[in-house]
Amino acid sequence: MTTDSACEKAKAELEEFLHDELCREDAADIRAHMATCADCSGEHAVGRVLTDAVKRACNETAPEDLRSTVLARLRDLQASH
């Protein structure tokens, strides 16, 4: 049976759980809670998708022509100040 306090704990610590920043015992508690709570496991699934998307985006690099344009514009702005 899930309790409001178990849901509150799982939701409050979801970000740390997604990034493996919880101690083993707290992570196990949240995992056990999510096994029986559709609401919290749904939030975990959404959080996992978002975390994975951000990780992928951080690995992407801008096309070289865009980088050159931005750097040239920054140099122009610095020179005018």
C-alpha positions as CSV (number, residue, x, y, z in Angstrom):
1,M,0.0,0.0,0.0
2,T,1.3,3.4,-0.9
3,T,1.1,6.3,1.4
4,D,1.1,10.1,0.8
5,S,4.4,10.4,2.7
6,A,6.0,7.7,0.6
7,C,4.8,9.6,-2.6
8,E,6.1,12.9,-1.2
9,K,9.5,11.3,-0.5
10,A,9.7,9.7,-3.9
11,K,8.7,12.9,-5.7
12,A,11.0,15.1,-3.6
13,E,14.0,12.9,-4.3
14,L,13.2,12.0,-7.9
15,E,15.9,14.2,-9.4
16,E,18.6,12.8,-7.2
17,F,17.3,9.3,-7.9
18,L,17.5,9.9,-11.6
19,H,21.1,11.0,-11.3
20,D,22.1,8.1,-8.9
21,E,22.8,10.6,-6.1
22,L,21.0,8.9,-3.3
23,C,22.4,6.5,-0.8
24,R,21.6,2.8,-1.5
25,E,18.9,2.6,1.2
26,D,17.0,5.7,0.0
27,A,17.3,4.6,-3.7
28,A,15.9,1.1,-2.7
29,D,13.0,2.7,-0.8
30,I,12.1,4.8,-3.8
31,R,12.4,1.8,-6.2
32,A,10.2,-0.3,-3.9
33,H,7.6,2.5,-3.7
34,M,7.6,3.0,-7.5
35,A,6.9,-0.7,-8.0
36,T,3.5,-0.2,-6.3
37,C,2.7,3.4,-7.2
38,A,1.7,4.1,-10.8
39,D,1.7,7.9,-10.2
40,C,5.3,8.0,-9.0
41,S,6.5,5.4,-11.5
42,G,4.9,7.5,-14.3
43,E,6.7,10.6,-13.0
44,H,9.9,8.6,-13.0
45,A,9.4,7.6,-16.6
46,V,8.9,11.2,-17.6
47,G,11.9,12.3,-15.7
48,R,14.0,9.6,-17.3
49,V,13.0,10.6,-20.8
50,L,13.7,14.3,-20.0
51,T,17.1,13.4,-18.4
52,D,18.1,11.3,-21.4
53,A,17.1,14.0,-23.9
54,V,19.1,16.6,-22.0
55,K,22.1,14.3,-21.9
56,R,21.9,13.8,-25.7
57,A,21.5,17.5,-26.3
58,C,24.6,18.2,-24.3
59,N,26.6,15.9,-26.5
60,E,25.6,17.7,-29.7
61,T,27.8,20.4,-31.2
62,A,26.7,23.3,-33.4
63,P,27.5,23.2,-37.1
64,E,30.8,24.8,-37.9
65,D,29.2,27.7,-40.0
66,L,27.0,28.6,-37.1
67,R,29.9,28.5,-34.6
68,S,31.9,30.8,-36.9
69,T,29.0,33.2,-37.3
70,V,28.4,33.4,-33.5
71,L,32.1,33.8,-32.7
72,A,32.5,36.6,-35.3
73,R,29.5,38.4,-33.9
74,L,30.9,38.1,-30.4
75,R,34.2,39.5,-31.5
76,D,32.4,42.4,-33.2
77,L,30.5,43.1,-30.0
78,Q,33.6,43.0,-27.9
79,A,35.5,45.3,-30.2
80,S,32.7,47.9,-30.1
81,H,32.7,48.1,-26.3
